[in-house]
Amino acid sequence: MKQSWIRILSATLLVGCIVPRFVASQTMQAVQPAGPYARIAIMRAVDGHGVEWEAGYVRHLEWHRQAKDPFAWYSYSVWASSEHQRWIIYATFGHTAAELSNPVSPAEDERDNLINVLPHAQFLGNWVYEFLPALSRGNGVPTPTLRAEYTTVELNYGAGKAFEAALAAEQSKLQAETLWYRLVVGGSAPRYLRIRPRASLANILDERADQPLPEKLNSLISKMTVETLNLRPNMLVNVTPEPTH
């Protein structure tokens, strides 16, 4: 009897050690978006201002925390790119139109931006995208992994419906998180964005053969750019990075 109780106690302690880790992982995956819209923007340092730019941006993000901004803000540095090397992409996902229309303290936000960021940065794009669940695997809010593949697809005029139909037909083959968005505001349309959050560059490279666009889409595409991003843990608001293994 004594040995039976020891075995039961040991099993209980083992489960107690395993379950919290599992629950924590599930919690990070369980962010439920309120709406389909994402705001994504990009900036770079003015020449010679790299250190000041990063420090000022970190100070500005602290303003968002102090202002109790409810948005989750992601920041990525562009690691592999022919056009945007070392630039910063910042974004917030999973919003309704009403939420994006009513950010926290916009006048104070702009004032802090003018003090801390604008003297050292050049803003080069600001877009609103709509998440497309029928083309994707995931809920539109990227898992905050240390890496992400960032693919921008520009189509020939009028090709959007055919493009989406072809991707929807392939959606069931997706094996890992793959998020597609359609440009709504901020640039030439039709334009689409694919984000594939991954734990490492090796994951991205190992999966490249599984993630090509269907060949029948080639005639619809005018330009496609594939870049690799690094999550910036010191430049996040209300976002907890996935733990490394």
C-alpha positions in Angstrom: 0.0 0.0 0.0 2.8 2.4 0.9 4.5 1.8 -2.5 1.2 2.4 -4.3 0.8 5.8 -2.7 4.4 6.6 -3.6 3.7 5.8 -7.2 0.5 7.9 -7.2 2.3 10.8 -5.6 5.2 10.6 -8.1 2.7 10.5 -11.0 0.9 13.6 -9.6 4.1 15.5 -9.2 5.1 14.6 -12.8 1.8 15.8 -14.2 2.1 19.0 -12.1 5.4 19.7 -13.8 4.2 19.0 -17.3 0.8 20.6 -17.3 1.8 24.3 -16.5 4.3 24.2 -19.4 1.7 22.9 -21.8 -0.9 25.5 -20.6 1.6 28.3 -20.9 2.2 27.3 -24.5 -1.5 27.0 -25.2 -2.1 30.4 -23.7 0.3 32.1 -26.1 -1.4 30.4 -29.0 -4.9 31.3 -27.8 -5.0 35.1 -28.6 -8.4 35.7 -30.1 -8.6 38.6 -32.5 -11.5 41.0 -32.2 -11.5 41.7 -35.9 -9.7 41.0 -39.2 -7.6 44.2 -39.6 -3.9 44.6 -39.2 -1.9 47.9 -39.2 1.6 47.3 -40.5 4.3 50.1 -41.0 8.0 50.3 -41.8 10.7 52.8 -40.9 14.4 53.1 -41.0 17.0 55.2 -39.3 18.2 58.5 -40.8 21.8 58.1 -41.9 24.1 58.3 -38.8 21.2 58.1 -36.3 21.0 54.3 -35.8 21.7 54.3 -32.1 19.5 57.3 -31.4 16.7 55.9 -33.5 16.5 52.6 -31.6 16.8 54.3 -28.2 14.1 56.8 -29.1 11.8 54.1 -30.4 12.2 52.0 -27.2 11.3 55.2 -25.2 8.2 55.7 -27.4 7.1 52.1 -26.8 7.4 52.8 -23.1 5.0 55.7 -23.6 2.5 53.2 -25.0 2.9 51.0 -21.9 2.4 54.0 -19.6 -0.6 55.1 -21.5 -2.2 51.6 -21.0 -2.4 51.0 -24.7 -4.5 47.8 -25.1 -3.0 47.0 -28.6 -0.4 44.3 -28.9 2.5 45.9 -30.9 5.0 43.7 -32.7 8.4 44.9 -33.9 10.7 43.1 -36.3 14.0 44.0 -37.9 14.4 43.0 -41.5 17.3 40.5 -41.6 17.3 39.3 -45.2 16.2 41.8 -47.9 17.5 43.5 -51.0 15.5 46.7 -50.2 14.8 46.9 -46.5 17.9 45.5 -44.7 17.9 46.5 -41.0 14.7 48.5 -41.3 12.0 48.0 -38.6 8.6 46.7 -39.3 6.1 47.4 -36.6 2.5 46.1 -36.6 -0.6 45.3 -34.6 -3.0 42.6 -35.6 -6.6 41.3 -35.0 -8.5 44.6 -34.8 -12.0 45.8 -35.8 -12.3 49.0 -37.9 -13.6 50.8 -34.8 -10.5 49.8 -32.8 -8.1 51.1 -35.5 -10.1 54.3 -35.7 -9.8 54.9 -31.9 -6.2 54.5 -30.8 -5.1 55.4 -27.4 -4.4 59.2 -26.8 -3.5 60.0 -30.5 -2.4 63.6 -29.8 -0.1 62.5 -27.0 1.1 59.6 -29.1 2.1 62.0 -31.9 3.8 64.4 -29.5 5.9 61.6 -28.0 6.7 60.4 -31.6 7.9 63.9 -32.5 10.2 64.0 -29.5 11.7 60.5 -29.5 11.4 59.0 -33.0 10.9 61.4 -35.8 14.2 63.3 -35.4 16.0 60.0 -36.1 13.7 58.0 -38.4 12.2 58.1 -41.8 8.7 56.5 -42.1 8.4 54.7 -45.5 5.1 52.9 -45.5 1.9 52.5 -43.4 -0.8 50.1 -44.5 -4.0 48.4 -43.3 -4.4 44.8 -44.3 -7.4 42.4 -43.9 -6.8 38.9 -42.8 -8.0 36.1 -45.1 -8.9 33.0 -43.1 -10.0 31.0 -46.1 -6.4 31.1 -47.4 -4.6 30.7 -44.1 -3.7 28.4 -41.3 -4.0 30.4 -38.1 -6.2 33.2 -36.7 -4.5 36.3 -38.1 -2.5 37.2 -35.0 1.1 35.8 -35.6 2.7 33.6 -33.0 5.5 35.8 -31.7 8.4 33.5 -32.8 11.9 34.7 -33.1 11.8 34.6 -36.9 9.2 35.1 -39.6 9.1 34.9 -43.4 7.5 38.0 -44.9 6.3 37.7 -48.5 4.7 40.6 -50.4 2.8 39.7 -53.6 1.7 42.4 -56.1 -0.7 41.3 -58.7 -1.8 42.4 -62.2 -4.8 44.6 -62.1 -8.0 42.6 -61.7 -6.3 39.4 -60.7 -7.3 39.4 -57.1 -10.3 37.0 -57.3 -8.5 34.4 -59.3 -5.5 34.6 -57.0 -7.6 34.1 -53.8 -9.6 31.3 -55.4 -6.4 29.4 -56.3 -4.9 29.8 -52.8 -8.2 28.8 -51.1 -8.1 25.6 -53.1 -4.6 24.8 -51.7 -5.4 25.9 -48.1 -6.0 22.4 -46.8 -2.4 21.4 -47.6 -0.9 24.0 -45.2 0.9 22.2 -42.4 2.0 25.1 -40.2 1.0 28.7 -39.4 0.6 30.6 -42.6 -1.2 33.9 -42.6 -2.5 35.7 -45.7 -3.7 39.4 -45.8 -5.1 41.6 -48.5 -4.2 45.3 -48.7 -7.1 47.6 -47.9 -5.5 51.0 -47.4 -2.0 52.5 -48.1 -0.8 51.4 -51.5 -1.4 50.0 -54.9 -3.9 47.1 -55.2 -4.2 44.2 -55.6 -1.5 43.5 -53.1 -1.2 40.6 -50.7 1.0 39.7 -47.7 2.0 36.3 -46.3 3.5 35.9 -42.9 4.9 32.6 -41.7 6.1 32.8 -38.1 8.9 30.3 -37.4 11.2 29.5 -34.4 14.4 29.7 -36.5 15.9 30.4 -39.9 16.4 26.6 -40.3 12.6 26.1 -40.0 12.0 28.6 -42.8 14.6 27.0 -45.0 13.5 23.5 -44.3 9.9 24.3 -45.3 10.6 26.3 -48.4 9.7 23.4 -50.7 6.4 23.0 -49.0 5.3 26.6 -49.3 5.6 27.7 -52.9 2.7 29.4 -54.6 0.9 27.3 -57.3 2.5 27.6 -60.7 -0.9 28.6 -62.2 -0.5 31.9 -60.3 2.6 33.0 -62.1 0.8 34.9 -64.8 -1.2 36.9 -62.2 1.8 38.1 -60.3 3.7 41.3 -61.3 6.2 41.3 -58.4 6.9 39.1 -55.4 9.4 39.9 -52.6 10.4 37.4 -49.9 12.1 38.7 -46.8 13.1 37.3 -43.4 12.4 39.1 -40.2 13.8 38.9 -36.7 11.5 39.6 -33.7 12.8 42.4 -31.4 12.0 41.4 -27.8 13.0 44.8 -26.5 10.5 46.5 -28.9 7.2 44.7 -28.0 4.1 46.0 -26.2 1.6 43.5 -24.8 3.4 40.7 -26.7 5.4 37.8 -25.0 7.9 36.1 -27.3 7.7 32.4 -27.7 10.3 30.7 -25.5 13.3 29.2 -27.3 14.0 25.5 -27.0 
